[in-house]
Amino acid sequence: MHEGETLSNSGWKIETPLIGPAFLALLVIALAAVPFFGGTGTMRLMVEIFAMIAMAQAWNLLAGYTGFVSVGQQAFIGIGAYGLFMVALKGGIDPFSSVLLGGICAGLIGAISAPALFHLRGPYFAIGTWVLAELFRIFITNNDYFGGASGLTLARVLKEIPRDIRNDTTYWIALALAASTLVLVYVLLRSRFGLAIRTVRDNEYSAESVGVNVRGVKFTVFVIASFITGCAGAVAYLNTMFVTTSAAFSIEWSAFIIFVVIIGGIGTIEGPVIGALVYFFLREWLADFGTWYIITLGSVAIAVIVWAPDGIWGLIAKRYPIRLFPAGAVMRKKPSN
């Protein structure tokens, strides 16, 4: 159903809010100018933030809207990163163009592994995704073709590119990834397919009874999330120009992604963005406090779960009538003629 299409005999019509997309467009334009006046450290940090926003949106699409709680997103982060490094180092392809290829590698692995993972339910699915990540970590660590435990570096292929151009291009790619991910998730969730996603989450058997292709919906969402996460992983390690299996396939990635989504507001598009900003603020603020960093993150997560179970954005939305990116169709009564 499209914007303005009348629901049969109901007197209601769908209304697409434009405030969120308009605000996003203005924000992207403003952020695109950062390389012209921002320092290298600032841009590197913002690349991390943009990559985390994309990862969090992908996980939120899985867990918040489809009901698949994964603790193995590091599998696709690592595959995306190693996919970029391998095609750049072995295939001689431009590292910046290789971001998309890294995402495609992750999407293909997601498509291949999805049928087996879908036989699992609940916590077993979560464990299955973690096992998938461990399988790839062990395989790549013990294979010298992928650099083994020592990892890979892009220093050789990037040495001919001036540092400023390299940093600026990486920044713009990360910004484009975060923005396009927000737009993709928003458009997807406001479509007929988005309704099917939420129907599958609520009850698979009921979804089947009304004609939803449950297996197709689950497969598509899983592959999309894998692709986005793979692209984000590629960007994250393009930013550092060095990757190892211990870092790329670390379960800490999933822990931080879940933290970001939970404190921001699971099942919302705005929540993961707010959660990412809060996470990086705490990380930078507590960088010199050692273990207090982890303790503080845990305390914040517990506090939000107890006093604001819908997350920070959920708390804001309850108090103020703000909906920048409503995931469902917004309905209003048609005026009488």
Secondary structure as UniProt FT lines:
FT   TURN            3..4
FT   TURN            8..10
FT   STRAND          12..15
FT   HELIX           19..32
FT   HELIX           34..36
FT   HELIX           40..60
FT   HELIX           61..66
FT   HELIX           74..89
FT   TURN            95..97
FT   HELIX           98..117
FT   TURN            118..119
FT   HELIX           123..141
FT   HELIX           144..146
FT   HELIX           148..150
FT   STRAND          152..153
FT   HELIX           155..158
FT   TURN            159..160
FT   HELIX           163..189
FT   HELIX           192..202
FT   HELIX           204..209
FT   TURN            210..211
FT   HELIX           214..240
FT   STRAND          242..243
FT   HELIX           245..248
FT   HELIX           252..264
FT   TURN            266..267
FT   HELIX           270..285
FT   TURN            286..288
FT   TURN            290..291
FT   HELIX           292..307
FT   TURN            309..310
FT   HELIX           311..319
FT   STRAND          330..333
//
